[in-house]
Amino acid sequence: MNQKLVESLAQIILSLSDEERHLLESKVENHVGSDAETDLAARLKGFEDKYQMTSEDFYRRFQAGAIGDSADFFEWNTYYEMWNAAQVQVL
């Protein structure tokens, strides 16, 4: 870890006005949120490729009880719900 860099960044952040800090926090949150969405999309794509169906089709069928209840399906269901929630927050 570069201690001098961290100390310099801390001084810069502490010198920011409240408005500037809020802007910085917003930028960081947007970046982190974007990375999380990219990770979720990649996970969904992996399941779609493995089971040869879209996540939307899977979700509809899983919720209706029309397909099995394997651990993969519960995981896929969770990732799809997380991805859906992230999409709603962006709007």
N, C-alpha and C positions, 0 to 999 in steps of 0.2 A: 504494500500500500504506500502511496506517495503522500506522506504526512504533510509536506509543505503545500501541495496542491489542495488537499482537504482543508487545511487551515486558511488558505487564500479564498477558497470557495465559501467557507463559513463567514469570513469577513465581508465578502461581497454580499452574501445573502442577508447578513445582519444590517448592512447599510441600505438595503432596499426599503422603499416606502411600503405601506400596507397594500396599496394598489399594485405595486410592482410584485410584491410577494404573492398576492392572489393570482396574478397573471402567470407567474412562474409555476405555482401549484397547479393551475389549470393545464398548462403545457405538459407538465410531468404526468398528471393523471391521464391526459389524452394519449400520451405516448404509451403508458403502461396499459391502458385499456385497449389500444390498438394491437399491442403485442399479445394480449390475452385473447382477443378475437381471432387473430391469425393462428394462434395455437389451437383454439377450439375448432376453427375451420379445418385445420390439418387433421385433427383427430376424427372429425366427422367424415372427411374424405377417406380416411383409412378404413372406417367401417363400411362406407358406401362401396368402396372397391372390393372389400372382403366379401360382402353379402350381396353385391350386385343390385342395389336398390338405393334410391335417394333417401336422405334422412327424413324428408317430409313424409314419404310413403311408409318408411319404417315406423315413424312416430305414430302415424294414424293407425297402422295395423297393430302396433304394440299396445297402444292405449285401448284398442277394441278387443284385446285379448286374442287376436287372430294369429299370433306367432308365439314361439316359445318364450321361456323366461330364463334364458341363460345369463350368466354373469356379463357377457358381452352386451347383451341387449339392455340390461339395467344400466350399464356404463354408458352405452350409446344414448339411451333415453336421457340420462343426466346431462351429458354434454350437449345434446340438442336443446334441452330446456335452458341451459346456461347460455347457449348461443342465441336462442330466441330472446331471452331477457336482455342480453347485451344489445340486440338490434332495436328493441323497444326503447332502451335508454338513449340511444343515438338519435332517435326521432324526437 
